[in-house]
Amino acid sequence: MFDLLHPSSELTIRRDQGVLDPNCHADTEKFHGGIGSLDLLRALRGSRQKQRPLSLTVQLPSNLRSSSCSLLDVSCKCSEVDNYLQHLEREIDLIGCHLGADQRVEQFHLAGGTPAIAHLQRLMSHLRSRFNFLDHESGDYSIEVDLHHTDWSTMGLLRDQGFNHVSIGVPDIGVDSEMPVSCYQNPAPIHSLIDAARTFGYRSINVDLGYGHAWQTPESFAMKLATIIELEPDRFQVFDYSDAPQRYRPLSGDKARALSSQDDKGAMRQACFEQLGAADYHYIGLGQFVRPDDDLAMAQERGRLRRNCQGFTSHGYCDHVGFGLSAISQIDDLYAQNTEDLEHYQLQLDAGQLPTSRGWRCEAGDQIRQMVMERLACDLELDIQAIETRYGLIFRQYFSSAWPLLEQLNREGLIELSERFICILPAGRREVDAICNLFAKDLADARH
C-alpha cells in the first residue's frame, strides 16, 4: 500500500514534496531578487492594454503591533496603524495609475483579520476611488475576521462595505493562554458570527480550523469539528499548525507552542475526512472542504475551477494584484512579491517606488507542470492527449520520473491511469495534493 505520509522506499509519494507556501499557494521557493518593480509595472500596463478583469488582495499584517495595540484591534487608535494605512494608500495609488478605469474588480479579499471600522471605511473608500468595484452583489468580496474582535454589529458594518464572503478563524488558544482550553470547545461565539453572516446575507461562510497543537488530542479535535459542523458553514479551511498560514503563526517574540505527535496529527486529519465527508462536504484540495452547492464546488463540476496564488478560485481569468507587506501579484507568467520588511516597505513607497522585492517568471517547462497540476487538481482528471497536443510532447517521456509512481497509484486504486487520461478516483481524493505535486519538480534530479 502506498504510504503517502511516511516514506518507506524511494518509490514513495510524500505530502511534503510540494512547494506550495501555505500563506499564498504560490511556488515561492523559486522566487528570486531578479524580479523588481519595473517587471510588475510592465505587467500592469499589459493588463491595462488587454482590459482584463481584476482580482485584488489587501494584506493587513497581523504582526504589526505597538506596545498597546494591534492593527486588528477594533479600539486601536495608534499612529503605527495610521502610518501603515497611509503607505498602503500610496501603493494603491501607484498601482492604480497603471491600470485602466474600466477593468472590473470581480474578486477582492481583505486578509489578516478585522481592522477597526474607521480604518476599514478609509481603506475601502480609497480603493473604490481608484478601482472599478462592482455593484449589486456582482463581485466576490471576502474578508477574514478575528473571532475576538468581531461581533454581530461589526458583521453588519462589514456587509455595508460590500463584503459578501467571510472567513472566521477559530481561536488559537492553549495551555499558555489566558483562556482555558475548555473555551476552545465553546461554539457560542462562532455560532453568533455565523448567524450574523446569514442574517446579513453573506453568500458564503468559511471556517478556518487548525490541528496539531500539543494541547489538542484527536478526541478534543473531533469534538470541536463536530460542534462546528452542526453550525453548517459553507466551507472549512483545515490546516496543520506546523505549516500554518501567516496569520496563525506566533508573532516575533511570542512563545512557540509545541506540536502534537505525527500519529495524533494523522488521526486529526483522518477525522476531517471522515466527519466532513459524512456531513456531505467535498474535499477539493489545499485543505479546502466545501458543501456541494458552494461556488467552488459548482465551478469544479462545470470545469471552471482554477488555482492561483490565492488558492482555488472561480475567477482564474482575472489578473491578480496584491497590496501590503509580502503580498503577491500574479499577471500572466509573472509573480511579484512585496517585501516582508515593514521599514523597507515604507521607505520604498516614500521614495515613490513600488515595494516589489522578489518574484519569478514562469518559463515554458514550468508552465507545462503548472497546467498539469492545476487541471488535475481542479478537474480531478487530466486529458493527457490534450497536453501532448498543446505543448508538443510525449507525456509519458516528459514526466518519466513520475510515471512509475502513477502506475503504482493506479494499482492501489487511487487513480485510473491510461495513455489518454489520469483520473483521481474517490479513494485518492484526500491525497489529491500529494498526487498533483508529483509533477511539481523533476523527481529524478531530486533523488541525486
C-alpha positions in Angstrom: 0.0 0.0 0.0 1.3 3.5 -0.9 2.3 5.4 2.2 1.6 9.0 1.4 2.8 10.4 4.7 5.8 8.3 5.9 8.3 7.4 3.2 9.3 3.8 3.3 11.2 3.5 0.0 12.5 5.5 -2.9 9.2 5.0 -4.8 7.0 7.0 -2.4 4.8 10.0 -2.6 5.3 12.4 0.3 3.0 15.2 1.2 6.0 17.5 1.8 7.1 17.2 -1.8 5.0 20.1 -2.7 6.4 23.7 -2.8 3.1 25.5 -2.1 3.6 28.2 0.5 0.7 27.8 3.0 0.4 31.6 3.0 -0.3 32.1 -0.6 -0.3 28.8 -2.6 2.4 30.1 -4.8 5.7 28.4 -5.7 7.7 30.8 -3.6 10.8 28.6 -3.5 11.5 29.8 -7.0 11.2 33.5 -6.2 14.4 35.5 -6.5 15.6 39.1 -6.3 15.9 39.4 -10.1 12.3 40.4 -10.3 11.5 44.0 -9.4 9.1 46.9 -9.6 9.8 47.5 -13.3 8.7 44.0 -14.2 5.5 44.5 -12.3 4.8 47.8 -13.9 5.2 46.3 -17.4 2.8 43.5 -16.5 0.3 46.0 -15.2 0.4 48.0 -18.4 -0.1 44.8 -20.3 -3.1 44.1 -18.2 -4.5 47.5 -18.9 -4.0 47.1 -22.7 -5.8 43.7 -22.6 -8.5 45.2 -20.4 -8.7 42.1 -18.2 -10.8 41.9 -15.1 -9.0 42.1 -11.7 -8.7 40.2 -8.5 -7.3 42.3 -5.7 -5.9 41.3 -2.2 -5.0 43.7 0.6 -2.7 42.2 3.2 -3.0 43.6 6.7 -0.1 42.3 8.7 -1.3 40.6 11.9 2.2 41.1 13.5 2.1 44.9 13.2 1.9 45.8 16.9 2.8 48.5 19.2 3.1 48.2 23.0 -0.6 48.8 23.5 -2.5 47.8 20.4 -2.6 45.8 17.1 -3.8 46.6 13.6 -6.6 44.1 14.2 -7.7 45.7 17.5 -11.1 47.4 16.9 -10.2 50.0 19.6 -6.8 50.8 18.2 -6.0 54.5 17.5 -2.3 54.3 17.4 -0.2 56.2 14.9 1.5 52.9 13.7 -1.7 51.7 12.2 -2.4 55.1 10.5 1.2 55.1 9.2 0.7 51.6 7.6 -2.6 52.6 6.0 -1.0 55.8 4.7 1.7 53.8 2.9 -0.9 51.3 1.8 -2.8 54.1 0.1 0.4 55.2 -1.6 0.9 51.7 -3.0 -2.8 51.7 -4.2 -2.2 55.0 -6.0 1.0 53.8 -7.7 -0.7 50.6 -8.9 -3.9 52.3 -9.9 -2.1 54.7 -12.2 -1.1 51.8 -14.4 -4.4 50.0 -14.6 -7.5 51.1 -16.6 -10.6 52.6 -15.1 -12.8 50.1 -17.0 -11.1 47.0 -15.6 -13.7 45.4 -13.3 -12.7 44.2 -9.8 -14.5 40.9 -9.9 -12.8 39.5 -6.8 -11.5 41.2 -3.7 -10.0 39.7 -0.5 -9.0 41.5 2.7 -6.5 39.3 4.5 -5.1 39.4 8.0 -8.1 40.0 10.2 -10.7 42.6 11.1 -9.5 46.2 11.2 -11.2 49.0 13.1 -14.3 50.0 11.2 -13.0 53.6 10.8 -9.8 52.2 9.2 -11.8 49.9 7.0 -14.0 52.6 5.8 -11.0 54.7 5.0 -9.3 51.9 3.1 -12.4 50.8 1.1 -13.1 54.4 0.2 -9.6 54.8 -1.2 -9.8 51.6 -3.1 -13.1 52.4 -4.6 -11.8 55.8 -5.7 -9.0 54.0 -7.7 -10.7 50.8 -8.9 -13.9 49.8 -10.6 -15.6 47.8 -7.9 -18.9 46.2 -8.9 -22.3 47.0 -7.6 -25.4 44.9 -6.9 -23.6 41.9 -5.5 -21.9 41.1 -8.8 -18.4 40.7 -7.3 -17.0 38.2 -4.9 -15.6 40.3 -2.0 -14.3 38.4 1.1 -12.8 39.3 4.4 -11.1 37.4 7.2 -12.4 38.2 10.6 -11.0 37.7 14.1 -13.4 36.0 16.5 -12.3 38.0 19.5 -12.7 41.4 17.7 -15.8 40.8 15.7 -19.4 40.9 16.9 -22.9 41.0 15.4 -22.9 44.7 14.7 -19.4 44.5 13.1 -20.7 41.8 10.7 -23.4 44.2 9.6 -21.0 47.1 9.1 -18.7 44.8 7.0 -21.7 43.8 4.9 -22.4 47.5 4.3 -18.9 47.9 2.9 -19.8 45.3 0.2 -18.3 42.1 1.6 -20.3 39.1 0.8 -18.0 36.2 1.8 -16.5 35.9 5.2 -13.8 33.6 6.7 -13.9 33.1 10.5 -10.8 32.0 12.4 -11.3 29.6 15.2 -9.3 30.9 18.2 -5.8 29.5 18.6 -5.5 29.0 22.4 -3.8 26.6 24.6 -2.3 25.9 27.9 -0.2 29.1 27.8 -3.2 31.2 27.0 -5.1 33.3 29.5 -8.2 31.4 28.4 -8.8 27.8 29.5 -8.7 25.1 26.9 -12.4 24.4 27.6 -13.1 27.8 25.8 -11.8 26.2 22.6 -14.8 23.9 22.7 -17.3 26.7 23.2 -19.2 27.1 19.9 -21.3 30.1 21.0 -19.0 32.9 19.6 -18.7 31.2 16.3 -22.4 30.4 16.2 -23.2 34.1 16.8 -21.0 35.2 13.9 -22.4 32.6 11.5 -26.0 33.6 12.5 -25.0 37.2 11.9 -23.5 36.4 8.5 -26.7 34.6 7.4 -28.9 37.4 8.7 -26.9 40.0 6.8 -26.9 37.9 3.6 -23.3 36.8 3.2 -23.1 34.4 0.2 -20.6 32.0 1.8 -19.1 31.4 5.3 -15.8 29.7 5.7 -14.3 28.5 9.0 -10.5 28.2 9.4 -9.6 25.3 11.7 -6.1 24.3 12.7 -5.0 21.0 14.1 -1.7 19.6 15.6 -1.0 21.7 18.7 0.2 19.7 21.7 -2.8 20.7 23.8 -5.1 19.1 21.2 -6.0 15.5 21.2 -7.7 13.5 18.4 -10.8 13.3 20.7 -10.9 17.0 21.5 -10.4 17.9 17.9 -13.1 15.6 16.7 -15.5 17.1 19.3 -14.6 20.6 18.1 -15.1 19.7 14.5 -18.5 18.1 15.3 -19.7 21.2 17.0 -18.8 23.4 14.1 -20.3 21.0 11.5 -23.6 21.4 13.3 -23.4 25.1 12.5 -23.3 24.3 8.8 -20.7 26.7 7.4 -20.4 26.6 3.6 -16.6 25.9 3.7 -13.9 24.6 6.0 -10.2 25.6 5.6 -8.3 23.0 7.6 -4.6 23.3 8.2 -1.7 21.7 10.1 -0.3 24.2 12.6 3.2 23.1 11.6 2.5 24.7 8.2 0.0 27.3 9.3 -0.9 30.4 7.3 1.0 33.5 8.4 -1.9 35.0 10.5 -1.9 31.9 12.7 1.9 31.8 13.3 3.4 33.0 16.5 4.5 36.6 16.4 8.1 37.5 16.8 9.0 37.2 20.5 5.9 35.1 21.2 6.3 31.7 22.7 6.1 29.0 20.1 3.8 26.2 21.1 4.7 22.6 20.9 3.1 20.4 18.3 1.3 17.1 18.8 2.8 13.8 17.5 2.6 12.7 13.9 0.2 9.9 14.9 -2.1 12.3 16.6 -2.0 14.8 13.7 -2.7 11.9 11.3 -5.7 11.0 13.4 -7.0 14.6 13.4 -6.5 14.8 9.6 -8.4 11.5 9.2 -11.2 12.9 11.4 -11.6 15.8 9.0 -12.2 13.5 6.0 -14.5 11.1 7.9 -16.6 13.7 9.7 -16.7 16.3 6.9 -17.3 13.6 4.3 -20.2 12.2 6.4 -21.7 15.7 6.5 -21.5 15.9 2.7 -18.6 18.3 2.4 -16.4 17.7 -0.6 -12.6 17.9 -0.4 -11.2 20.0 -3.3 -7.6 20.2 -2.1 -5.2 22.5 -0.3 -7.2 21.8 2.9 -10.4 23.2 1.5 -13.7 21.4 2.1 -16.9 22.8 0.6 -20.6 22.0 0.5 -21.9 20.7 -2.8 -23.9 23.9 -3.5 -20.8 26.1 -2.9 -19.5 28.3 -5.7 -16.2 26.4 -5.8 -17.9 23.0 -5.9 -20.1 24.2 -8.8 -17.2 25.7 -10.6 -15.4 22.3 -10.3 -18.4 20.5 -11.7 -18.6 22.8 -14.7 -14.8 22.6 -15.4 -14.3 26.3 -14.4 -12.3 25.9 -11.2 -8.8 27.4 -11.3 -5.9 27.6 -8.9 -3.7 30.7 -8.5 -1.6 32.3 -5.8 -4.7 32.7 -3.6 -5.7 29.1 -3.8 -8.8 27.8 -5.6 -11.0 30.3 -7.4 -13.7 30.7 -10.0 -12.0 33.9 -11.2 -8.9 32.4 -12.6 -9.1 34.5 -15.8 -8.5 37.7 -13.7 -5.2 39.4 -13.2 -4.3 39.2 -9.5 -2.8 42.3 -7.8 -1.7 42.2 -4.1 -1.2 45.2 -1.8 0.7 45.3 1.5 3.5 43.5 3.2 4.6 40.3 1.5 1.6 40.5 -0.9 1.9 38.6 -4.2 0.7 39.7 -7.6 0.2 37.2 -10.5 -0.2 38.5 -14.0 0.3 36.2 -17.0 3.6 34.4 -16.3 4.9 36.9 -13.8 4.8 36.5 -10.0 5.9 39.6 -8.0 6.1 39.7 -4.2 6.3 42.8 -1.9 9.0 43.0 0.7 8.2 41.4 4.1 10.2 44.1 6.0 7.9 46.9 7.2 10.7 49.6 7.2 11.8 48.7 3.7 8.1 48.7 2.6 7.6 52.2 3.8 10.9 53.6 2.6 10.2 52.3 -1.0 6.8 53.9 -1.0 8.2 57.2 0.5 10.5 57.3 -2.5 7.7 56.8 -4.9 8.7 53.2 -5.7 6.7 50.0 -5.6 7.9 47.7 -2.7 8.5 44.7 -5.0 11.4 42.7 -3.6 11.4 39.4 -5.5 9.4 37.2 -7.8 9.5 34.7 -10.6 8.7 34.4 -14.3 7.2 31.1 -15.1 9.2 29.6 -18.0 7.9 27.2 -20.6 8.8 24.0 -18.7 7.2 25.3 -15.5 4.1 26.4 -17.4 3.6 22.8 -18.5 4.0 21.5 -15.0 1.6 24.1 -13.6 -1.0 23.4 -16.2 -0.9 19.7 -15.5 -1.1 20.3 -11.7 -3.9 22.8 -12.0 -6.1 20.8 -14.3 -5.6 17.6 -12.3 -6.3 19.4 -9.0 -9.3 21.3 -10.3 -10.9 18.8 -12.6 -9.7 15.6 -10.7 -8.8 14.3 -14.2 -6.3 15.1 -16.9 -6.6 14.8 -20.7 -3.1 13.6 -21.5 -3.6 13.8 -25.2 -4.7 17.5 -24.9 -1.5 18.3 -23.0 0.6 16.5 -25.7 -1.1 18.4 -28.5 -0.9 21.8 -26.8 2.8 21.5 -25.9 4.1 19.2 -28.5 5.5 16.5 -26.1 5.1 12.8 -25.2 3.6 12.9 -21.8 5.0 9.6 -20.5 8.5 10.6 -21.6 8.3 14.2 -20.4 7.2 13.0 -16.9 9.2 9.8 -17.0 10.2 10.1 -13.3 6.6 10.5 -12.2 5.1 7.7 -14.4 6.2 4.7 -12.2 4.6 6.4 -9.2 1.4 7.0 -11.2 1.4 3.3 -12.2 1.7 2.3 -8.5 -1.2 4.7 -7.6 -3.2 3.0 -10.3 -2.5 -0.4 -8.8 -3.5 0.8 -5.4 -6.9 2.1 -6.8 -6.2 5.7 -6.0 -6.2 6.8 -9.7 -7.2 5.4 -13.0 -4.3 5.7 -15.5 -4.1 5.1 -19.2 -2.2 6.6 -22.1 -5.0 9.1 -22.6 -6.3 10.0 -19.2 -5.4 10.3 -15.5 -8.5 10.3 -13.2 -8.3 10.7 -9.5 -10.7 8.1 -8.0 -12.8 8.7 -4.8 -10.3 6.7 -2.8 -7.5 9.0 -3.9 -9.2 12.4 -3.5 -8.0 13.0 0.0 -4.4 12.7 -1.4 -5.1 15.0 -4.4 -2.4 17.5 -3.3 0.3 14.9 -3.0 -0.7 13.3 -6.3 -0.6 16.7 -8.1 2.7 17.5 -6.6 4.3 14.6 -8.3 4.6 17.0 -11.2 6.0 19.9 -9.2 9.6 19.2 -10.0 11.9 16.7 -11.6 11.9 13.8 -9.2 14.7 12.1 -11.0 17.0 15.0 -10.3 15.8 15.3 -6.7 17.0 11.8 -6.0 20.6 12.5 -6.9 
